Amino acid sequence: MMHRITAAWKHVWNRKHQLLRRRVPLIKRVRRLHSTIYRRLLHGSGGWTPDDKIANELITVEMRMLRIR
């Protein structure tokens, strides 16, 4: 799980200039986050056993990614 989160954060930092561009509407930036970063984060998630700990980690990571400045 931590490997997927680390890979997703690397992807976020590589695309930081796209996600923080103020001229692009916020809704498009959030869609970009969902279409690229979450795909990286959830790759292979069909093999995970969904429990409360994993769900809370995913929610925490998502909220932190949305707060990047």
Backbone as a chain_set.jsonl record, in Angstrom:
{"seq": "MMHRITAAWKHVWNRKHQLLRRRVPLIKRVRRLHSTIYRRLLHGSGGWTPDDKIANELITVEMRMLRIR", "coords": {"N": [[0.822, -1.192, 0.0], [1.893, 1.282, 0.831], [3.793, 1.628, -1.124], [2.253, 2.187, -3.409], [1.112, 4.621, -2.635], [3.393, 6.216, -2.432], [4.249, 6.15, -5.108], [2.11, 7.499, -6.288], [2.377, 10.056, -5.117], [4.83, 10.84, -6.225], [4.037, 11.064, -8.845], [2.246, 13.178, -8.591], [3.988, 15.304, -7.889], [5.498, 15.43, -10.194], [3.652, 16.437, -11.953], [2.938, 18.844, -10.933], [3.067, 21.493, -11.942], [0.993, 21.483, -13.8], [-1.231, 20.961, -12.231], [-1.401, 23.14, -10.557], [-1.763, 25.409, -12.043], [-3.172, 28.476, -12.355], [-4.669, 29.618, -14.358], [-6.106, 27.638, -15.516], [-9.308, 26.277, -15.117], [-10.556, 25.298, -11.901], [-12.11, 22.948, -11.734], [-11.274, 21.498, -13.946], [-8.643, 21.0, -13.237], [-8.997, 19.36, -11.003], [-10.257, 17.217, -12.217], [-8.119, 16.346, -13.782], [-6.415, 15.48, -11.777], [-7.927, 13.34, -10.747], [-8.05, 11.688, -13.037], [-5.414, 11.001, -13.665], [-3.625, 10.802, -11.383], [-5.037, 9.307, -9.455], [-5.437, 6.989, -10.827], [-2.864, 5.971, -10.88], [-2.498, 5.616, -8.139], [-4.451, 3.705, -7.454], [-3.816, 1.488, -8.921], [-3.827, -1.942, -9.354], [-5.45, -2.358, -7.184], [-7.468, -4.152, -6.949], [-6.577, -6.41, -5.746], [-6.347, -5.83, -3.089], [-7.441, -6.153, 0.274], [-10.223, -4.615, 1.299], [-10.331, -2.649, 4.073], [-11.029, -0.725, 7.046], [-8.718, 0.704, 7.71], [-7.214, 0.929, 5.3], [-9.069, 2.327, 3.74], [-9.233, 4.746, 5.187], [-6.582, 5.648, 4.897], [-6.484, 6.101, 2.12], [-8.381, 8.145, 1.842], [-7.159, 10.132, 3.38], [-4.79, 10.58, 1.902], [-5.898, 11.504, -0.497], [-7.124, 13.922, 0.351], [-4.876, 15.375, 1.163], [-3.542, 15.641, -1.264], [-5.286, 17.259, -2.637], [-4.935, 19.626, -1.297], [-2.524, 20.774, -2.026], [-0.237, 23.401, -2.592]], "CA": [[0.0, 0.0, 0.0], [2.751, 2.46, 0.91], [4.445, 1.783, -2.428], [1.302, 2.852, -4.301], [0.983, 6.011, -2.197], [4.635, 6.876, -2.823], [4.217, 6.322, -6.561], [1.129, 8.543, -6.589], [2.959, 11.351, -4.761], [5.829, 11.174, -7.246], [3.276, 11.482, -10.013], [1.721, 14.515, -8.286], [5.06, 16.293, -7.954], [5.887, 15.572, -11.597], [2.607, 17.188, -12.647], [2.575, 19.971, -10.089], [2.84, 22.696, -12.753], [-0.321, 21.369, -14.435], [-2.281, 20.962, -11.214], [-1.448, 24.416, -9.848], [-1.904, 26.509, -12.99], [-4.389, 29.214, -11.991], [-5.46, 29.971, -15.547], [-6.968, 26.496, -15.82], [-10.368, 26.208, -14.118], [-10.347, 24.336, -10.825], [-12.776, 21.676, -12.038], [-10.412, 20.763, -14.88], [-7.468, 20.532, -12.492], [-9.426, 18.227, -10.17], [-10.454, 16.092, -13.141], [-6.781, 15.861, -14.135], [-5.958, 14.732, -10.602], [-8.657, 12.075, -10.713], [-7.792, 10.83, -14.194], [-4.025, 10.543, -13.751], [-3.008, 10.464, -10.106], [-5.774, 8.228, -8.797], [-5.172, 5.775, -11.591], [-1.577, 5.492, -10.38], [-2.68, 5.203, -6.747], [-5.319, 2.538, -7.319], [-3.363, 0.407, -9.788], [-3.713, -3.213, -8.641], [-6.221, -2.33, -5.943], [-8.385, -5.292, -6.892], [-5.988, -7.433, -4.884], [-6.326, -5.392, -1.699], [-8.602, -6.424, 1.106], [-10.652, -3.292, 1.775], [-10.706, -2.514, 5.469], [-11.128, 0.674, 7.459], [-7.395, 1.336, 7.695], [-6.89, 1.277, 3.91], [-10.002, 3.383, 3.324], [-8.814, 6.0, 5.824], [-5.337, 6.081, 4.267], [-6.794, 6.639, 0.793], [-9.063, 9.43, 2.033], [-6.148, 11.073, 3.847], [-3.917, 10.918, 0.772], [-6.683, 12.324, -1.419], [-7.289, 15.271, 0.903], [-3.572, 16.046, 1.125], [-3.238, 15.977, -2.657], [-6.144, 18.391, -3.018], [-4.498, 20.838, -0.596], [-1.188, 21.199, -2.463], [-0.15, 24.796, -3.051]], "C": [[0.869, 1.261, 0.0], [3.488, 2.703, -0.418], [3.528, 2.523, -3.403], [1.153, 4.33, -3.934], [2.222, 6.806, -2.6], [4.668, 7.136, -4.329], [3.24, 7.429, -6.957], [1.678, 9.921, -6.248], [4.023, 11.769, -5.753], [5.146, 11.686, -8.509], [2.709, 12.894, -9.809], [2.81, 15.56, -8.452], [5.559, 16.476, -9.384], [4.896, 16.423, -12.382], [2.141, 18.411, -11.871], [2.267, 21.217, -10.904], [1.484, 22.658, -13.453], [-1.442, 21.506, -13.415], [-2.434, 22.307, -10.516], [-1.604, 25.622, -10.757], [-3.236, 27.223, -12.757], [-5.251, 29.593, -13.188], [-6.4, 28.846, -15.965], [-8.036, 26.429, -14.737], [-10.138, 25.063, -13.117], [-10.951, 22.973, -11.148], [-11.936, 20.832, -13.001], [-9.175, 20.232, -14.183], [-7.818, 19.335, -11.617], [-9.681, 17.003, -11.046], [-9.126, 15.492, -13.563], [-6.215, 15.018, -12.994], [-6.625, 13.362, -10.559], [-8.251, 11.146, -11.856], [-6.362, 10.304, -14.247], [-3.482, 10.028, -12.42], [-3.724, 9.283, -9.452], [-5.603, 6.908, -9.538], [-3.863, 5.14, -11.117], [-1.727, 4.936, -8.96], [-3.439, 3.885, -6.637], [-4.937, 1.375, -8.229], [-3.169, -0.872, -8.962], [-4.537, -3.287, -7.378], [-7.242, -3.457, -5.855], [-7.871, -6.407, -6.01], [-5.945, -7.047, -3.417], [-7.581, -5.855, -0.991], [-9.051, -5.087, 1.688], [-11.064, -3.342, 3.249], [-10.69, -1.031, 5.827], [-9.789, 1.395, 7.391], [-7.024, 1.793, 6.281], [-7.794, 2.404, 3.418], [-9.603, 4.727, 3.922], [-7.519, 6.524, 5.215], [-5.608, 6.712, 2.906], [-7.483, 7.999, 0.889], [-8.065, 10.498, 2.47], [-5.235, 11.522, 2.713], [-4.654, 11.819, -0.213], [-6.81, 13.756, -0.914], [-5.971, 16.04, 0.886], [-3.207, 16.46, -0.29], [-4.073, 17.164, -3.123], [-5.708, 19.706, -2.378], [-3.134, 21.356, -1.043], [-1.242, 22.639, -2.947], [1.095, 25.032, -3.82]], "O": [[0.603, 2.199, -0.751], [3.766, 3.846, -0.782], [3.986, 3.393, -4.143], [1.078, 5.188, -4.814], [2.11, 7.943, -3.058], [5.067, 8.214, -4.77], [3.522, 8.209, -7.866], [1.471, 10.867, -7.008], [4.111, 12.949, -6.094], [5.621, 12.622, -9.154], [2.695, 13.703, -10.737], [2.588, 16.592, -9.086], [5.999, 17.567, -9.748], [5.267, 17.059, -13.369], [1.064, 18.947, -12.134], [1.311, 21.93, -10.6], [0.884, 23.71, -13.677], [-2.481, 22.098, -13.704], [-3.486, 22.587, -9.941], [-1.58, 26.756, -10.277], [-4.301, 26.634, -12.942], [-6.443, 29.86, -13.034], [-7.373, 29.075, -16.683], [-7.712, 26.515, -13.553], [-9.598, 24.012, -13.46], [-10.34, 21.946, -10.854], [-11.893, 19.607, -12.888], [-8.704, 19.139, -14.497], [-7.027, 18.399, -11.499], [-9.358, 15.88, -10.658], [-9.006, 14.274, -13.69], [-5.61, 13.971, -13.225], [-5.959, 12.346, -10.357], [-8.122, 9.939, -11.652], [-6.128, 9.245, -14.829], [-2.938, 8.926, -12.357], [-3.077, 8.363, -8.952], [-5.625, 5.838, -8.93], [-3.772, 3.921, -10.973], [-1.144, 3.904, -8.629], [-3.097, 3.041, -5.81], [-5.661, 0.382, -8.3], [-2.425, -0.871, -7.982], [-4.343, -4.197, -6.572], [-7.819, -3.689, -4.792], [-8.643, -7.26, -5.57], [-5.545, -7.856, -2.58], [-8.653, -5.938, -1.59], [-8.332, -4.49, 2.488], [-12.037, -4.005, 3.609], [-10.37, -0.188, 4.989], [-9.739, 2.576, 7.049], [-6.571, 2.922, 6.093], [-7.329, 3.329, 2.752], [-9.633, 5.743, 3.228], [-7.375, 7.733, 5.036], [-5.026, 7.745, 2.575], [-7.195, 8.9, 0.102], [-8.114, 11.632, 1.993], [-4.941, 12.71, 2.582], [-4.087, 12.794, -0.706], [-6.623, 14.702, -1.679], [-5.963, 17.242, 0.618], [-2.621, 17.524, -0.491], [-3.607, 17.98, -3.918], [-6.068, 20.78, -2.859], [-2.639, 22.319, -0.458], [-2.183, 23.041, -3.631], [1.334, 26.148, -4.282]]}, "num_chains": 1, "name": "protein.A"}
